[in-house]
Amino acid sequence: MSDLDKVEDEKNARTSPIGLYHYAVSYHEAARLLARVKLNTTHPESPIYFLHYHAIELFLKAFLRLNGVSVTDLASKKFGHNAKRLGNRASELGLHLDDEDVEVLRLMSETEIVIRSRYISTGYFTIPTVEAVDRTCASLRNSTREATRRSGTIVRP
């Protein structure tokens, strides 16, 4: 085994599907909790959106890792942070995406809604509702959890 293969094996071992899944659950639950708090700020939904968007990306990457996609490929320009590309590949590997999920992933990839959740920007833009993003997050969470269980791995809800 070459040194490069050893490095790749180490990366894959350190970034497991179950680890990514549980990390995504943490972001999803944080988004849900924050959504219930009525913050007295000028942009209370921005952190909620950001947490959901990050959870969505992590759920997709967990599913892809579960299906043999390497950490190197996930980090490459092939996928990176592009939710639509991640979702398309996950769908090819058997992940069910409904129409709303596909639209949320498209908006995340083809517009600036993810970056707008992190930085102030003015002007008109289309954004899904917090509820729609949460539904997509929940859908990916459920599908990834069930796929993980089918693989024989015990996973927390």
C-alpha positions in Angstrom: 0.0 0.0 0.0 1.4 3.4 -1.0 1.7 6.3 1.4 -1.0 8.1 -0.5 -3.3 5.1 -0.1 -2.5 5.1 3.7 -3.4 8.8 3.9 -6.7 8.2 2.1 -7.6 5.3 4.3 -6.8 7.4 7.4 -9.0 10.3 6.1 -11.9 7.8 5.4 -11.5 6.2 8.8 -11.6 9.5 10.6 -14.6 10.8 8.7 -17.1 8.0 9.1 -20.7 8.1 7.8 -22.0 7.7 11.4 -19.8 10.6 12.6 -21.1 12.8 9.8 -24.6 11.8 10.6 -24.4 12.6 14.3 -22.6 15.9 13.6 -25.5 16.8 11.2 -28.1 15.8 13.9 -26.3 18.3 16.2 -26.7 21.1 13.7 -30.3 20.2 12.9 -31.3 20.1 16.6 -29.5 23.4 17.2 -31.5 24.9 14.3 -34.8 23.6 15.7 -34.1 24.9 19.2 -33.0 28.3 18.0 -36.2 28.5 15.9 -38.3 28.1 19.0 -36.5 31.0 20.7 -37.8 34.5 19.9 -34.6 36.4 19.6 -34.8 40.1 19.9 -32.4 40.8 17.0 -32.6 42.2 13.5 -31.9 39.0 11.7 -33.1 36.1 14.0 -33.6 33.6 11.1 -30.1 33.9 9.6 -28.4 31.6 12.1 -31.3 29.1 11.9 -31.0 29.0 8.1 -27.2 28.6 8.4 -27.5 25.7 10.8 -30.1 23.9 8.6 -28.0 24.4 5.5 -24.9 23.0 7.1 -26.9 20.0 8.5 -28.3 19.3 5.0 -24.8 19.2 3.5 -23.6 16.9 6.3 -26.6 14.5 6.0 -25.9 14.3 2.2 -22.2 13.6 2.9 -23.0 11.0 5.5 -25.2 9.2 3.0 -22.5 9.4 0.3 -19.8 8.1 2.7 -22.1 5.3 3.7 -22.2 4.4 0.0 -18.4 4.4 -0.5 -17.7 7.9 -1.6 -14.3 8.9 -0.3 -13.5 11.9 1.8 -11.2 13.2 -0.9 -14.0 13.1 -3.4 -16.4 14.8 -1.0 -13.9 17.6 -0.6 -13.1 17.9 -4.3 -14.6 20.3 -6.8 -16.7 17.4 -7.9 -18.9 17.9 -4.8 -17.4 20.3 -2.3 -20.2 22.3 -0.7 -22.5 22.0 -3.7 -25.8 20.7 -2.3 -27.3 20.0 -5.7 -24.3 17.8 -6.9 -24.2 16.1 -3.5 -28.0 15.4 -3.7 -27.8 14.2 -7.3 -25.1 11.7 -6.5 -27.0 10.6 -3.3 -30.1 10.2 -5.4 -28.2 8.0 -7.9 -27.2 5.9 -5.0 -30.7 5.4 -3.8 -31.5 8.4 -1.5 -35.1 9.5 -2.0 -35.5 13.3 -2.6 -39.0 14.7 -3.0 -39.7 17.8 -5.1 -39.3 20.2 -2.1 -35.9 18.7 -1.2 -34.7 19.0 -4.8 -35.8 22.7 -4.9 -34.1 23.5 -1.6 -30.9 21.8 -2.8 -31.1 23.7 -6.1 -31.6 27.1 -4.3 -28.6 26.3 -2.0 -26.4 25.6 -5.0 -27.6 28.0 -7.7 -28.3 31.1 -5.5 -26.5 32.9 -2.7 -28.9 31.9 0.1 -26.2 29.9 2.0 -23.8 32.8 2.0 -26.6 35.2 2.8 -27.3 33.2 5.9 -23.8 34.0 7.0 -23.2 37.6 5.8 -25.5 40.6 5.5 -26.5 41.4 1.9 -29.2 43.6 0.6 -31.4 43.3 -2.4 -34.1 41.0 -3.6 -33.7 37.2 -3.5 -35.8 34.1 -3.3 -35.4 32.0 -0.2 -37.3 28.9 1.0 -39.2 29.2 4.3 -37.5 28.0 7.5 -40.2 25.3 7.7 -39.3 24.1 4.1 -35.6 23.9 5.0 -36.4 22.0 8.2 -38.6 19.5 6.3 -35.7 18.9 3.8 -33.3 18.5 6.7 -35.7 16.1 8.5 -36.2 14.1 5.3 -32.5 13.7 4.7 -32.0 12.9 8.4 -34.6 10.1 8.3 -33.4 8.6 5.0 -29.8 8.7 6.1 -30.6 7.1 9.5 -32.6 4.3 7.8 -29.8 3.6 5.3 -27.3 3.5 8.1 -29.5 1.1 10.1 -29.9 -1.1 7.0 -26.1 -1.3 6.8 -26.0 -2.9 10.2 -24.8 0.2 12.1 -26.5 1.3 15.2 -27.4 4.9 15.0 -29.1 7.4 17.4 -32.2 9.2 16.2 
